[in-house]
């Protein structure tokens, strides 16, 4: 084959690929262009502002700024490309560090930590009477859920991930509903087209679509978008340092509630502190203690994929007992964590580019690195 013919075939192939790319759905073009979700993805999406109010700065503990990551954990911090780490003990920052160009002003993508925020907003809406109870049918707020099998689904089922809906929770497939939801431009249509494939209230099955449905319910019930409601009920009362950004499916669309809440690390720690104190921010109860008690309790009867009773998940919050302490935590893709330990009055926040592929007790092994390093930095080990 001569050079001219080869060049011609190559140009034709490139042209065909270019046309195919241009004709692909938006979500697929984004997925192919960006390959992997990133901490800075708010820069490629439209965003709605979660407005902050009067700033309430954190106190810093004596000796703040003098500590370093314990040598035991340094390799793991580096291997998993940690970019930010924060430890708070008794409402004071005891350690804070950033790597790879990130800083205290940087916003970080929550990924799947966002459902925990949505749960807090559901609690606020219940407290205010916008929602009668978590046992209220989803169909009271979503017309598409008023008939058929979907009419059986309640807010409780969505909170505890037992809706039985058909969402495809796959992070590696270009055509999964999760990929379409993350990169697409019509998330609500995507979640409304789901079918019921299992009896609600029996099986635990983590599905991002459940959280998006909760956001639809919140918007209908409160008459506000969830960014405005989050500002009113959480961000302003907690004295956040800066406005947060909630990424949207398009400029005129809605927030991607199952992911994509973007804020600086110190402000994420406020959510952990709120969890630590069962919905109380200093002298103000932002979410009722009764709701928080239920949110931090496993259902007791749900069955997981291993045919075991679910003891590790509440209402959009992960739960565990470690080293004899009750732990409530938010967990996002690639090892994003906000960890609250009430008995130690400690909050740990970690952001990074990777998480461990090894599982211990069913969760990524790096969780225990962040927890143990945090305890040591707080002088508890």
Residue frames relative to the residue before (quaternion, step in Angstrom):
aa qw qx qy qz dx dy dz
X 1.0000 0.0000 0.0000 0.0000 0.00 0.00 0.00
X 0.3508 -0.7531 0.5099 0.2230 3.58 -0.68 1.04
X 0.6945 -0.5089 0.3255 0.3909 3.50 -1.31 0.47
X 0.6377 0.5402 -0.3358 0.4345 3.60 0.97 -0.82
X 0.6790 0.4884 -0.2988 0.4595 3.58 0.89 -0.91
X 0.6332 0.5331 -0.3278 0.4555 3.57 1.01 -0.82
X 0.6580 0.5121 -0.3074 0.4585 3.56 0.96 -0.92
X 0.6428 0.5310 -0.3189 0.4507 3.56 1.01 -0.83
X 0.6559 0.5038 -0.3066 0.4711 3.60 0.95 -0.91
X 0.6432 0.5303 -0.3167 0.4525 3.57 1.01 -0.86
X 0.6638 0.5053 -0.3014 0.4617 3.57 0.96 -0.90
X 0.6333 0.5197 -0.3274 0.4708 3.58 1.03 -0.77
X 0.6483 0.5217 -0.3118 0.4586 3.57 0.96 -0.90
X 0.6527 0.5069 -0.3066 0.4723 3.57 0.97 -0.90
X 0.6460 0.5232 -0.3169 0.4567 3.58 0.99 -0.83
X 0.6446 0.5173 -0.3164 0.4655 3.57 0.99 -0.87
X 0.6549 0.5051 -0.3062 0.4714 3.57 0.96 -0.88
X 0.6447 0.5259 -0.3202 0.4531 3.58 0.98 -0.83
X 0.6553 0.4952 -0.3081 0.4800 3.58 0.97 -0.85
X 0.6468 0.5217 -0.3173 0.4569 3.58 0.96 -0.90
X 0.6445 0.5162 -0.3139 0.4687 3.57 1.01 -0.84
X 0.6759 0.5062 -0.2943 0.4475 3.58 0.89 -0.95
X 0.7194 0.4362 -0.2466 0.4811 3.57 1.09 -0.69
X 0.4960 0.6628 -0.4253 0.3659 3.60 1.26 -0.10
X 0.6094 -0.5323 0.4224 0.4085 3.60 -1.19 0.40
X 0.6557 -0.5432 0.3514 0.3893 3.58 -1.13 0.66
X 0.6651 0.5195 -0.3263 0.4258 3.58 0.82 -0.97
X 0.6624 0.5112 -0.3073 0.4533 3.59 1.01 -0.82
X 0.6260 0.5276 -0.3356 0.4660 3.58 1.03 -0.74
X 0.6519 0.5049 -0.3079 0.4748 3.57 0.99 -0.88
X 0.6620 0.5169 -0.3081 0.4468 3.57 0.91 -0.93
X 0.6737 0.4817 -0.2905 0.4793 3.57 0.99 -0.83
X 0.6629 0.5212 -0.3023 0.4444 3.57 1.03 -0.79
X 0.8082 0.3076 -0.1404 0.4822 3.58 0.82 -1.02
X 0.3515 -0.8050 0.4254 0.2179 3.57 1.36 -0.15
X 0.8236 -0.0366 0.0788 0.5605 3.59 0.50 -1.17
X 0.5196 -0.6130 0.4835 0.3471 3.62 -1.02 0.72
X 0.1360 -0.8155 0.5623 0.0197 3.55 -1.03 0.83
X 0.6536 -0.5346 0.3819 0.3757 3.55 -1.26 0.48
X 0.7438 0.4047 -0.2069 0.4901 3.58 1.13 -0.63
X 0.3186 0.8039 -0.4673 0.1840 3.59 1.20 0.30
X 0.4957 0.6435 -0.4514 0.3695 3.61 1.15 -0.22
X 0.6078 0.5712 -0.3505 0.4261 3.58 1.20 -0.45
X 0.7127 0.4146 -0.2727 0.4957 3.62 1.19 -0.30
X 0.6847 0.4451 -0.2746 0.5076 3.59 1.29 -0.11
X 0.5094 -0.5424 0.5382 0.3958 3.53 -1.34 0.12
X 0.1360 -0.8101 0.5684 0.0453 3.59 -1.07 0.70
X 0.2548 -0.7131 0.6250 0.1895 3.52 -1.25 0.52
X 0.4347 -0.7266 0.4768 0.2361 3.57 -0.91 0.94
X 0.1970 -0.7063 0.6684 0.1250 3.52 -1.11 0.89
X 0.2568 -0.8435 0.4531 0.1316 3.52 0.02 1.35
X 0.3232 -0.7118 0.5949 0.1874 3.52 -1.13 0.81
X 0.3292 -0.7283 0.5630 0.2103 3.56 -1.27 0.34
X 0.8054 -0.1599 0.1561 0.5489 3.56 -0.85 -0.98
X 0.4309 -0.7422 0.4647 0.2182 3.54 -0.71 1.14
X 0.1025 -0.7592 0.6409 0.0478 3.55 -0.98 0.95
X 0.2335 -0.8213 0.5001 0.1444 3.63 -0.05 1.21
X 0.5111 -0.6044 0.5144 0.3299 3.54 -1.24 0.51
X 0.4089 -0.6372 0.5797 0.3013 3.55 -1.24 0.45
X 0.2797 -0.7405 0.5837 0.1810 3.55 -1.23 0.47
X 0.4846 -0.6944 0.4555 0.2746 3.55 -0.92 0.92
X 0.6162 -0.5106 0.4215 0.4265 3.61 -1.20 0.35
X 0.7880 0.2789 -0.2202 0.5027 3.57 -0.84 0.91
X 0.3677 0.7287 -0.4974 0.2940 3.57 1.28 0.12
X 0.7651 0.3342 -0.2666 0.4816 3.57 -0.92 0.93
X 0.6641 0.5172 -0.3028 0.4469 3.57 1.25 -0.22
X 0.6474 0.5397 -0.3192 0.4332 3.60 1.23 -0.27
X 0.2007 -0.7506 0.6162 0.1288 3.53 -1.30 0.47
X 0.6495 -0.4873 0.3925 0.4320 3.57 -1.25 0.32
X 0.4873 -0.6673 0.4648 0.3182 3.63 -0.74 0.94
X 0.5932 -0.6235 0.3814 0.3373 3.56 -0.94 0.93
X 0.5735 0.6209 -0.3660 0.3893 3.58 1.08 -0.70
X 0.7876 0.3490 -0.1466 0.4861 3.56 1.03 -0.83
X 0.4175 0.7542 -0.4447 0.2433 3.59 1.25 -0.21
X 0.6748 0.5075 -0.3075 0.4388 3.60 0.84 -0.94
X 0.6698 0.4913 -0.3040 0.4665 3.58 0.97 -0.82
X 0.6000 0.5475 -0.3520 0.4651 3.60 1.04 -0.73
X 0.7092 0.4543 -0.2570 0.4740 3.56 0.91 -0.95
X 0.6444 0.5482 -0.3201 0.4264 3.59 0.91 -0.92
X 0.7582 0.3592 -0.1894 0.5101 3.58 0.97 -0.87
X 0.4586 -0.7430 0.4069 0.2686 3.56 1.30 0.48
X 0.0798 0.8064 -0.5715 0.1289 3.53 0.75 1.11
X 0.1399 -0.8119 0.5629 0.0671 3.59 -0.89 0.91
X 0.8031 0.0568 -0.0358 0.5921 3.61 1.20 -0.27
X 0.0461 0.7905 -0.6066 0.0699 3.58 -0.99 0.88
X 0.0065 -0.8082 0.5835 -0.0799 3.55 -0.86 1.06
X 0.0496 -0.7799 0.6235 0.0224 3.55 -1.04 0.81
X 0.0717 -0.7794 0.6223 0.0108 3.55 -0.90 1.02
X 0.0198 -0.7820 0.6226 -0.0195 3.55 -0.93 0.95
X 0.8434 -0.0437 -0.0166 0.5353 3.56 -0.81 1.11
X 0.7055 -0.5203 0.2315 0.4218 3.52 0.90 1.16
X 0.6454 0.4621 -0.3370 0.5063 3.58 1.21 0.46
X 0.4411 -0.6757 0.5187 0.2825 3.55 -1.03 0.78
X 0.1489 -0.8014 0.5757 0.0643 3.55 -0.74 1.09
X 0.8019 0.0234 -0.0141 0.5968 3.60 1.19 -0.44
X 0.1028 0.7689 -0.6249 0.0880 3.56 -1.12 0.80
X 0.1444 0.7919 -0.5808 0.1215 3.57 -0.80 0.98
X 0.1469 -0.7700 0.6179 0.0603 3.54 -1.19 0.74
X 0.1459 -0.7756 0.6107 0.0651 3.53 -1.22 0.64
X 0.8501 0.2706 -0.1436 0.4284 3.52 -1.46 0.09
X 0.7608 -0.4267 0.2030 0.4449 3.56 0.92 0.96
X 0.5506 0.5882 -0.4121 0.4254 3.61 1.22 -0.03
X 0.1122 -0.7997 0.5895 0.0218 3.55 -1.20 0.57
X 0.7291 -0.4161 0.3161 0.4420 3.55 -1.35 -0.02
X 0.6720 0.4810 -0.2960 0.4789 3.61 1.19 -0.39
X 0.5147 0.6674 -0.4141 0.3437 3.60 1.22 -0.28
X 0.2921 -0.7083 0.6107 0.1999 3.53 -1.17 0.68
X 0.1769 -0.7873 0.5868 0.0677 3.54 -1.06 0.87
X 0.4754 -0.6593 0.5098 0.2817 3.55 -1.10 0.77
X 0.4146 -0.7326 0.4903 0.2258 3.57 -0.78 1.03
X 0.1457 -0.7598 0.5896 0.2320 3.56 1.06 -0.85
X 0.8468 -0.2062 0.1241 0.4744 3.62 -0.94 -0.81
X 0.4109 0.6439 -0.5236 0.3773 3.59 1.11 0.59
X 0.5229 0.6801 -0.3924 0.3318 3.58 1.20 -0.50
X 0.6020 0.5740 -0.3845 0.4004 3.68 0.92 -0.65
X 0.6099 0.5486 -0.3604 0.4440 3.60 1.06 -0.62
X 0.6306 0.5112 -0.3257 0.4846 3.58 1.10 -0.69
X 0.6309 0.5269 -0.3275 0.4661 3.57 1.00 -0.84
X 0.6260 0.5378 -0.3366 0.4534 3.59 1.00 -0.78
X 0.6342 0.5205 -0.3291 0.4675 3.60 0.98 -0.82
X 0.6628 0.5011 -0.3047 0.4655 3.58 1.00 -0.80
X 0.5980 0.5278 -0.3603 0.4839 3.60 1.08 -0.63
X 0.6375 0.5310 -0.3223 0.4558 3.59 0.98 -0.83
X 0.6521 0.5078 -0.3088 0.4707 3.56 0.97 -0.86
X 0.6653 0.5043 -0.3018 0.4603 3.58 0.99 -0.84
X 0.6152 0.5117 -0.3409 0.4934 3.59 1.11 -0.62
X 0.6429 0.5336 -0.3167 0.4490 3.59 0.93 -0.91
X 0.7322 0.4310 -0.2313 0.4739 3.57 0.99 -0.84
X 0.5349 -0.6638 0.3827 0.3561 3.56 1.28 -0.08
X 0.4138 0.6918 -0.4876 0.3353 3.60 1.23 0.18
X 0.7362 0.2010 -0.1210 0.6348 3.53 1.23 -0.66
X 0.4557 -0.7164 0.4530 0.2719 3.59 -0.74 1.05
X 0.7486 -0.2221 0.1709 0.6008 3.56 0.97 -0.90
X 0.6202 -0.5495 0.3921 0.3995 3.56 -1.23 0.28
X 0.6282 0.5225 -0.3415 0.4644 3.60 1.23 -0.16
X 0.4158 0.6867 -0.4757 0.3594 3.56 1.30 0.24
X 0.5095 -0.6583 0.4477 0.3265 3.64 -0.89 0.82
X 0.5427 -0.6047 0.4728 0.3408 3.55 -1.09 0.72
X 0.6093 0.5956 -0.3346 0.4025 3.57 1.14 -0.64
X 0.5320 0.6083 -0.4162 0.4168 3.59 1.22 -0.25
X 0.7654 0.3328 -0.1592 0.5274 3.57 1.22 -0.53
X 0.7620 0.2858 -0.1457 0.5625 3.57 1.19 -0.55
X 0.3974 -0.7591 0.4571 0.2386 3.63 -0.28 1.19
X 0.6487 0.5454 -0.3226 0.4214 3.60 1.00 -0.78
X 0.6990 0.4394 -0.2572 0.5022 3.59 1.29 -0.27
X 0.4863 0.6958 -0.4121 0.3310 3.59 1.16 0.44
X 0.7651 0.2768 -0.1665 0.5571 3.58 1.23 -0.22
X 0.7879 0.3405 -0.2377 0.4546 3.53 -1.30 0.30
X 0.8038 -0.2765 0.2093 0.4834 3.56 -1.24 -0.47
X 0.6026 0.5797 -0.3642 0.4100 3.60 1.09 -0.61
X 0.5783 0.6039 -0.3716 0.4033 3.59 1.17 -0.51
X 0.6071 0.5665 -0.3481 0.4351 3.59 1.24 -0.33
X 0.6117 0.6017 -0.3398 0.3851 3.57 1.20 -0.51
X 0.1618 -0.7867 0.5924 0.0625 3.56 -0.87 1.02
X 0.6745 -0.4546 0.3795 0.4409 3.54 -1.32 0.12
X 0.5977 0.5670 -0.3570 0.4403 3.60 1.04 -0.73
X 0.6506 0.5216 -0.3200 0.4498 3.58 0.91 -0.90
X 0.6596 0.4944 -0.3070 0.4756 3.58 1.00 -0.79
X 0.6502 0.5311 -0.3154 0.4425 3.59 0.95 -0.85
X 0.7800 0.3502 -0.1760 0.4878 3.57 0.84 -0.96
X 0.4641 -0.7128 0.4180 0.3190 3.60 1.30 0.24
X 0.5280 0.6127 -0.4334 0.3975 3.57 0.85 0.96
X 0.2672 0.8193 -0.4751 0.1780 3.59 1.19 0.54
X 0.3456 -0.7513 0.4918 0.2723 3.57 1.12 -0.63
X 0.4317 0.7158 -0.4477 0.3175 3.59 1.25 0.29
X 0.5955 -0.6617 0.3769 0.2558 3.53 -1.27 0.55
X 0.2790 0.7825 -0.5189 0.2012 3.63 1.18 0.26
X 0.3064 -0.7486 0.5675 0.1536 3.57 -0.99 0.91
X 0.1360 -0.8242 0.5483 0.0396 3.58 -0.18 1.29
X 0.3025 0.7423 -0.5322 0.2724 3.55 0.35 1.28
X 0.2368 -0.8023 0.5375 0.1069 3.56 -0.82 1.03
X 0.6898 0.4855 -0.2776 0.4597 3.58 1.23 -0.26
X 0.6447 0.5263 -0.3209 0.4522 3.59 1.22 -0.34
X 0.4554 -0.6956 0.4911 0.2599 3.56 -0.97 0.92
X 0.7535 0.3926 -0.2068 0.4850 3.58 1.16 -0.50
X 0.4210 0.7136 -0.4721 0.3010 3.62 1.21 0.18
X 0.6244 -0.5363 0.4071 0.3960 3.57 -1.25 0.38
X 0.6114 0.5517 -0.3553 0.4422 3.59 1.08 -0.65
X 0.6522 0.4938 -0.3080 0.4858 3.59 0.97 -0.83
X 0.6496 0.5042 -0.3122 0.4758 3.58 0.96 -0.86
X 0.6655 0.5083 -0.3041 0.4543 3.58 0.99 -0.82
X 0.6777 0.5039 -0.2885 0.4511 3.57 0.99 -0.85
X 0.8095 0.2808 -0.1220 0.5010 3.57 0.82 -1.01
X 0.5986 0.6195 -0.3510 0.3670 3.61 1.21 -0.35
X 0.4602 -0.7078 0.4827 0.2328 3.55 -1.34 0.12
X 0.7482 0.2914 -0.2247 0.5521 3.62 1.18 0.44
X 0.0621 -0.8623 0.5025 0.0103 3.55 0.64 1.19
X 0.6574 0.5272 -0.3382 0.4190 3.61 0.92 -0.77
X 0.6272 0.5156 -0.3402 0.4744 3.61 0.99 -0.74
X 0.6245 0.5592 -0.3279 0.4356 3.54 1.05 -0.80
X 0.7283 0.4211 -0.2601 0.4739 3.60 0.82 -0.91
X 0.6447 0.5313 -0.3332 0.4371 3.59 1.09 -0.57
X 0.6555 0.5223 -0.3217 0.4404 3.59 1.15 -0.43
X 0.4366 0.7099 -0.4573 0.3102 3.60 1.25 -0.02
X 0.2824 -0.7238 0.6010 0.1875 3.53 -1.29 0.48
X 0.4732 -0.6231 0.5276 0.3307 3.56 -1.26 0.37
X 0.0840 -0.8241 0.5601 0.0087 3.57 -0.64 1.13
X 0.7629 0.1864 -0.1364 0.6038 3.58 1.32 -0.14
X 0.5943 -0.5570 0.4339 0.3850 3.56 -1.18 0.51
X 0.4418 -0.7043 0.4827 0.2754 3.64 -0.72 1.01
X 0.8051 0.3474 -0.2352 0.4193 3.52 -1.25 0.61
X 0.6590 0.5058 -0.3159 0.4584 3.60 1.21 0.18
X 0.8146 0.2156 -0.0812 0.5323 3.59 0.82 -1.00
X 0.3468 -0.6957 0.5915 0.2143 3.54 -1.09 0.83
X 0.1632 0.7618 -0.6090 0.1490 3.56 -0.79 1.04
X 0.3225 -0.7795 0.5038 0.1859 3.57 -0.26 1.29
X 0.1057 0.7867 -0.5945 0.1282 3.56 -0.68 1.16
X 0.4525 -0.7104 0.4766 0.2519 3.56 -0.68 1.12
X 0.5863 0.6054 -0.3636 0.3969 3.57 1.12 -0.63
X 0.5778 0.5830 -0.3810 0.4255 3.61 1.11 -0.55
X 0.6673 0.4977 -0.2994 0.4662 3.56 0.97 -0.89
X 0.6364 0.5244 -0.3376 0.4540 3.59 1.00 -0.76
X 0.6268 0.5213 -0.3305 0.4756 3.59 1.06 -0.71
X 0.6158 0.5305 -0.3476 0.4675 3.60 1.04 -0.68
X 0.6383 0.5175 -0.3282 0.4659 3.59 1.04 -0.72
X 0.6146 0.5270 -0.3443 0.4754 3.60 1.05 -0.72
X 0.6429 0.5211 -0.3079 0.4694 3.57 0.99 -0.89
X 0.6515 0.5196 -0.3170 0.4529 3.60 0.91 -0.88
X 0.6656 0.5037 -0.3089 0.4559 3.58 0.89 -0.91
X 0.6624 0.4961 -0.2982 0.4756 3.58 0.97 -0.88
X 0.7098 0.4880 -0.2700 0.4302 3.58 0.82 -1.01
X 0.7782 0.3658 -0.1811 0.4773 3.59 0.88 -0.95
X 0.3821 -0.7252 0.4856 0.3038 3.58 1.17 -0.49
X 0.6531 0.4521 -0.3167 0.5185 3.58 1.25 0.37
X 0.4867 -0.5798 0.5250 0.3890 3.56 -1.20 0.26
X 0.6247 -0.5966 0.3386 0.3732 3.59 -1.09 0.58
X 0.5760 0.5682 -0.3945 0.4356 3.63 1.12 -0.40
X 0.6565 0.4960 -0.3048 0.4796 3.58 0.95 -0.87
X 0.6706 0.4919 -0.3005 0.4670 3.57 0.95 -0.87
X 0.6351 0.5182 -0.3269 0.4704 3.60 1.04 -0.74
X 0.6183 0.5350 -0.3354 0.4679 3.57 1.06 -0.72
X 0.7031 0.4909 -0.2585 0.4447 3.54 0.86 -1.05
X 0.7890 0.3669 -0.1723 0.4617 3.57 0.83 -1.00
X 0.8032 0.2616 -0.1251 0.5204 3.61 1.12 -0.57
X 0.7645 0.4457 -0.2525 0.3914 3.55 0.44 -1.23
X 0.6882 0.4480 -0.2852 0.4943 3.60 0.94 -0.84
X 0.6884 0.4767 -0.3146 0.4470 3.66 0.74 -0.89
X 0.6950 0.4633 -0.2866 0.4693 3.63 1.04 -0.67
X 0.4359 -0.7321 0.4424 0.2799 3.59 1.23 -0.01
X 0.0885 0.8396 -0.5295 0.0829 3.57 1.00 0.81
X 0.5470 -0.6447 0.4371 0.3066 3.54 -1.09 0.77
X 0.8289 0.0373 0.0209 0.5577 3.56 0.95 -0.86
X 0.6265 -0.4956 0.4263 0.4246 3.54 -1.27 0.26
X 0.2866 -0.7059 0.6149 0.2036 3.54 -1.14 0.67
X 0.2712 -0.7291 0.6001 0.1865 3.56 -1.31 0.27
X 0.1333 -0.7674 0.6211 0.0873 3.56 -0.92 0.91
X 0.3663 -0.7693 0.4816 0.2053 3.57 -0.41 1.23
X 0.2702 -0.7863 0.5481 0.0912 3.54 -1.05 0.91
X 0.5816 -0.5801 0.4276 0.3773 3.55 -1.25 0.29
X 0.7623 -0.1237 0.0405 0.6341 3.58 1.26 -0.42
X 0.7233 -0.4745 0.2778 0.4177 3.56 -1.23 0.38
X 0.7591 0.3241 -0.1811 0.5347 3.60 1.05 -0.71
X 0.5527 0.6685 -0.3474 0.3564 3.55 1.31 0.20
X 0.6189 -0.5271 0.4347 0.3875 3.53 -1.09 -0.82
X 0.6341 -0.5346 0.4100 0.3795 3.52 -1.33 0.33
X 0.3761 -0.6606 0.5937 0.2639 3.54 -1.18 0.65
X 0.2018 -0.8610 0.4589 0.0859 3.52 0.24 1.38
X 0.6407 0.5478 -0.3318 0.4234 3.58 1.12 -0.54
X 0.7806 0.1475 -0.0812 0.6020 3.58 1.29 -0.15
X 0.7838 0.5187 -0.1409 0.3112 3.43 -1.27 -0.82
X 0.3897 0.6254 -0.5522 0.3900 3.57 0.99 0.88
X 0.1028 -0.8385 0.5350 -0.0095 3.58 -0.57 1.19
X 0.1943 0.7696 -0.5801 0.1830 3.56 -0.68 1.14
X 0.5789 -0.5629 0.4334 0.4003 3.58 -1.25 0.17
X 0.6881 -0.5357 0.3071 0.3810 3.55 -1.21 0.52
X 0.6507 0.5168 -0.3325 0.4460 3.61 0.91 -0.81
X 0.6657 0.4867 -0.3101 0.4730 3.58 1.06 -0.65
X 0.5897 0.5343 -0.3737 0.4766 3.59 1.09 -0.54
X 0.6183 0.5628 -0.3442 0.4272 3.57 1.05 -0.74
X 0.5712 0.5944 -0.3832 0.4166 3.59 1.14 -0.53
X 0.6226 0.5268 -0.3438 0.4654 3.58 1.06 -0.70
X 0.6372 0.5191 -0.3176 0.4729 3.56 1.05 -0.76
X 0.6490 0.5113 -0.3110 0.4697 3.57 1.00 -0.82
X 0.6255 0.5277 -0.3289 0.4714 3.57 1.06 -0.75
X 0.6472 0.5029 -0.3100 0.4817 3.58 1.01 -0.80
X 0.6104 0.5859 -0.3251 0.4225 3.54 1.01 -0.92
X 0.7824 0.3168 -0.1320 0.5197 3.54 1.02 -0.91
X 0.5124 -0.7001 0.3878 0.3112 3.55 1.21 0.66
X 0.7954 -0.3464 0.1493 0.4745 3.54 0.79 1.10
X 0.6119 0.5432 -0.3549 0.4523 3.60 1.26 0.00
X 0.1352 -0.7497 0.6427 0.0813 3.53 -1.04 0.90
X 0.7884 -0.2067 0.0500 0.5772 3.54 -0.12 1.39
X 0.8306 -0.1990 0.1213 0.5058 3.66 -0.51 -1.02
X 0.6727 0.4834 -0.2933 0.4773 3.60 1.23 0.23
X 0.3010 -0.7456 0.5702 0.1684 3.57 -0.83 1.02
X 0.1920 -0.8217 0.5303 0.0817 3.58 -0.33 1.26
X 0.7519 0.0757 -0.0482 0.6531 3.56 1.16 -0.68
X 0.5458 -0.6668 0.3852 0.3302 3.59 -0.75 1.02
X 0.5676 -0.6076 0.4431 0.3352 3.54 -1.12 0.74
X 0.6147 0.5580 -0.3556 0.4293 3.59 1.03 -0.69
X 0.6488 0.4906 -0.3201 0.4857 3.59 0.99 -0.79
X 0.6675 0.5124 -0.3110 0.4418 3.58 0.86 -0.93
X 0.6166 0.5477 -0.3483 0.4454 3.59 1.01 -0.74
X 0.6792 0.4669 -0.2837 0.4901 3.56 1.01 -0.78
X 0.6311 0.5459 -0.3318 0.4400 3.57 1.02 -0.77
X 0.7438 0.3867 -0.2020 0.5064 3.57 1.11 -0.71
X 0.6106 0.5043 -0.3667 0.4882 3.56 1.19 0.52
X 0.4302 -0.6831 0.5106 0.2958 3.62 -0.85 0.85
X 0.6278 -0.5748 0.3680 0.3743 3.56 -1.13 0.61
X 0.3942 -0.7500 0.4532 0.2770 3.56 1.08 -0.68
X 0.8003 0.2674 -0.1523 0.5147 3.59 1.13 -0.47
X 0.5267 0.6446 -0.4199 0.3616 3.62 1.20 -0.19
X 0.2791 -0.7528 0.5803 0.1367 3.55 -1.12 0.78
X 0.2783 -0.7754 0.5417 0.1671 3.58 -0.87 0.91
X 0.7560 -0.4123 0.2701 0.4307 3.57 -1.33 -0.05
X 0.6649 0.4632 -0.2924 0.5077 3.57 1.30 -0.28
X 0.4850 -0.6872 0.3989 0.3651 3.57 1.36 0.25
X 0.5055 0.6166 -0.4336 0.4198 3.56 1.16 0.69
X 0.5442 -0.5918 0.4734 0.3599 3.56 -1.22 0.52
X 0.4398 -0.7187 0.4816 0.2411 3.56 -0.92 0.93
X 0.0196 -0.8109 0.5837 -0.0355 3.55 -0.61 1.20
X 0.6796 0.5398 -0.2403 0.4348 3.56 1.34 -0.18
X 0.7470 0.3233 -0.2104 0.5415 3.61 1.22 0.15
X 0.1991 -0.7714 0.5959 0.1009 3.54 -1.05 0.88
X 0.7414 -0.2956 0.2648 0.5412 3.55 -0.64 -1.14
X 0.8116 -0.2281 0.0763 0.5324 3.55 0.12 1.38
X 0.6303 0.4445 -0.3466 0.5339 3.57 1.24 0.52
X 0.3628 -0.7011 0.5687 0.2311 3.56 -1.11 0.74
X 0.1612 -0.7979 0.5798 0.0345 3.55 -1.07 0.82
X 0.1816 0.7725 -0.6054 0.0616 3.54 -1.17 0.51
X 0.3019 -0.6840 0.6162 0.2476 3.52 -1.38 0.12
X 0.0723 0.8025 -0.5842 0.0970 3.56 -0.67 1.11
X 0.8358 0.0193 -0.0893 0.5415 3.53 -0.85 1.08
X 0.6974 -0.4904 0.2562 0.4556 3.54 1.15 0.69
X 0.6371 0.5188 -0.3227 0.4699 3.59 1.29 0.09
X 0.4320 -0.6477 0.5565 0.2902 3.57 -1.14 0.65
X 0.0763 -0.8064 0.5863 -0.0115 3.56 -0.85 1.01
X 0.1006 -0.7447 0.6571 0.0595 3.55 -1.03 0.90
X 0.1010 0.8370 -0.5328 0.0730 3.58 -0.74 0.88
X 0.3603 -0.6604 0.6239 0.2118 3.46 -1.40 0.55
X 0.0316 -0.8145 0.5789 -0.0202 3.59 -0.91 0.87
X 0.0518 -0.8140 0.5784 -0.0094 3.55 -0.85 1.02
X 0.7307 -0.4349 0.3196 0.4180 3.53 -1.33 0.40
X 0.8398 0.1692 -0.1644 0.4890 3.56 -1.11 0.85
X 0.6925 -0.5559 0.2751 0.3685 3.55 1.08 0.72
X 0.3445 0.6938 -0.5487 0.3145 3.57 0.90 0.90
X 0.0293 0.8253 -0.5589 0.0750 3.59 -0.78 1.03
X 0.0088 -0.6811 0.7274 0.0835 3.45 -1.40 0.56
X 0.0759 -0.8251 0.5588 -0.0352 3.57 -0.47 1.27
X 0.0946 -0.7970 0.5963 0.0173 3.58 -0.77 1.07
X 0.0516 -0.7895 0.6113 -0.0149 3.57 -0.85 1.06
X 0.2853 -0.8230 0.4612 0.1692 3.61 0.11 1.26
X 0.6839 0.5078 -0.3119 0.4209 3.58 0.84 -0.91
X 0.7207 0.3878 -0.2381 0.5230 3.58 1.20 -0.46
X 0.3240 -0.7553 0.4942 0.2835 3.59 1.33 -0.15
X 0.4886 0.6694 -0.3924 0.3990 3.52 1.05 0.88
X 0.0871 -0.7547 0.6490 0.0403 3.53 -1.17 0.81
X 0.0919 -0.7759 0.6235 0.0288 3.56 -0.97 0.94
X 0.0565 -0.7843 0.6175 0.0181 3.58 -0.94 0.91
X 0.0121 0.7943 -0.6064 0.0345 3.55 -0.93 0.95
X 0.0225 -0.7596 0.6498 0.0165 3.55 -1.07 0.84
X 0.1683 0.7939 -0.5692 0.1320 3.54 -1.03 0.78
X 0.6093 -0.5935 0.4165 0.3211 3.53 -1.37 0.06
X 0.7994 0.1739 -0.0803 0.5695 3.59 1.19 -0.42
X 0.1637 -0.7371 0.6381 0.1508 3.53 -1.35 0.34
X 0.6387 -0.5424 0.3840 0.3878 3.54 -1.25 0.33
X 0.3929 -0.7001 0.5429 0.2465 3.57 -1.12 0.69
X 0.5879 0.5605 -0.3654 0.4547 3.58 1.27 -0.30
X 0.2210 -0.7722 0.5840 0.1173 3.56 -1.01 0.84
X 0.0506 -0.7484 0.6609 0.0233 3.54 -1.09 0.84
X 0.8239 -0.0155 -0.0449 0.5647 3.56 -0.65 1.12
X 0.7128 -0.4978 0.2458 0.4286 3.54 1.09 0.75
X 0.7120 0.3794 -0.2659 0.5276 3.61 1.23 0.03
X 0.6600 -0.5147 0.3466 0.4235 3.62 -1.13 0.48
X 0.5494 -0.6671 0.4054 0.2979 3.54 -0.90 1.00
X 0.5895 0.6064 -0.3811 0.3735 3.60 1.09 -0.55
X 0.4813 0.6580 -0.4398 0.3768 3.61 1.20 -0.41
X 0.6998 0.4819 -0.2753 0.4498 3.57 0.88 -0.96
X 0.5705 0.5629 -0.3726 0.4678 3.58 1.21 -0.48
X 0.6937 0.4682 -0.2853 0.4671 3.58 0.80 -1.02
X 0.6470 0.5225 -0.3240 0.4509 3.59 0.96 -0.83
X 0.7148 0.4570 -0.2692 0.4557 3.59 0.75 -1.03
X 0.6335 0.5125 -0.3355 0.4727 3.58 1.01 -0.75
X 0.6413 0.5299 -0.3193 0.4538 3.56 1.02 -0.82
X 0.6405 0.5221 -0.3228 0.4614 3.58 0.96 -0.83
X 0.6677 0.5002 -0.3039 0.4600 3.57 0.93 -0.91
X 0.6708 0.4913 -0.3053 0.4642 3.59 0.92 -0.84
X 0.6815 0.4609 -0.2819 0.4936 3.58 1.17 -0.57
X 0.5211 -0.6719 0.3922 0.3509 3.57 1.29 0.11
X 0.5040 0.6737 -0.4013 0.3620 3.56 1.20 0.53
X 0.7335 0.3159 -0.2297 0.5563 3.61 1.28 0.10
